[in-house]
């Protein structure tokens, strides 16, 4: 029995061999362990006024919450942060909608938004229906 030489099969075998070598190389790549700065601390919550633009003196976090108080309440918060005043880039948000007739009870929500030192930040509340409760806090990061 004679086996004919097929250049396509030879080419495929060469490609498979090349891929096996590359896979073996990738398996030996070492991933460095990330370093974590354990000297970072957070300050206390400082209340802020929703709708007001602030400038961060240090790196930190905006923490905001929204609450629907009764049936048909609906609305949302948007968190903005950036290098201009007022900041125009939406970085985070949260919404609520309370509708007992439809069985929808998303009555509490919130977000945490990191802000760099020197950046401006603000949170804006939009009420679509009913009355909403909301709060905003600044938590500075300290070394």
N, C-alpha and C positions, 0 to 999 in steps of 0.2 A: 504494500500500500504506500502510495506516495502522497505526502502532504505538500500542498502548494503554498508558496510564500505569499502572504497578503500584506501589502504595505500599510493598509488601514489598521489592521490588528497590531502591527508592529508600532505604529504611531500611537495608538491607544495605550499599549503597554508602557511605552516611554512616558506618556503623560501621567499614567497612574503611578509610576515609579517616582516621578517628580513631585506629585501631590503627596505621596506617602512621606517623602523626605521633608517637605514643607510642614506637614502635620506634625511630624516628630520634632521639628525645630520649634514650632509654636507651643508644643506641650512642655518645653523646657524653659519657657520665658518665666522669669520670676517677677511677681507683682509685689512692689514694695508695700510695706505696712504703712498706712497713713498715720501721720502724727496728729495728735490732738492737744490743743492748748488747754491744760487743766487749770490755768490761772485766771480764766475768764469768769467773772461774776456778773450777776444781774442786780440792778437796783430795785427799789420798790415801785409799785404801780403809781404813776402820777396822772391824775385825771386831766383830760384835755377836752376842749370844746369842739364838738362836731361842726364842720363847716369852716373852721379856722385853719389857716396855713401856718405851720411851724417849721423852724429849721433845727435839725438835729445837731447838738453840740458834740455828741459821741455816736458811735454805732449803737444801734438799739432796735427795739421792736415796737410797732404799734399793735395794740390789742384792741379789737372793737367787737361789740356785740349788738344784736338787734332782737327785739321781742315783739310778737303780736299779742295784744292783750285781750282781744275778743273776736268773735266770729266775723269773718269777711275782712279782717285786717290783712294788708298786703303791702310789701315794700322791700327796699334793699339798701345796703350800704356799699359804697365803692371806696377803696383805698387807693390814693394816688401818691406817688413818690418820684422824685427826680431832682435834677440840678437847677431847674428854673422855678421861679415863684410867680404864680402858683404852679405846682407840678401838674403836668397834663397827661402823664402816663398812668393808666390803671394798672396796679400791681396785684390787687386782690379784691375780693368782694364777698358778700353774703346776703341771702334773701330769706324772707319769711312769707308764708301764706297760710292762713287759718280759715278753713271752710268746712264746718261740721256737716253740712248737707252732702258734700262730696267725699267726706271721710278723709280730708287732708288736714293734717295737724303738724305742720312745720312751723311751730310757734317760737322756737329759739334757734339762733344761729350766730356765728361769729367767725372771725379770722385773726391771724397773726401775720404781720407784714414786716419783714426786715427792712431797715433803713440805714444807709451809710452816713457816716459823719459828714456834715456839711450839706447834705441833701435836704430838700424841703418835703414835707409830707402833710396830707390832710385826708380826712374822711368825710364823705358827703352822704347824707341820708335822703332817699327819695321815698315818699309815702304815696302809694297808689290808691289805697283805700283805708279808712278807719284811722285808729290811733296807734302809733308804734312807740315803744320805749327803746332807747339806744344809749350806749356809753362808749367812750373811747379813752384809752390809757396809753401812756408812753412808758416803756421800760428800758432804761439806758443800760448799755453794756459797759462794765468797768473792768479794768485789768487788776 
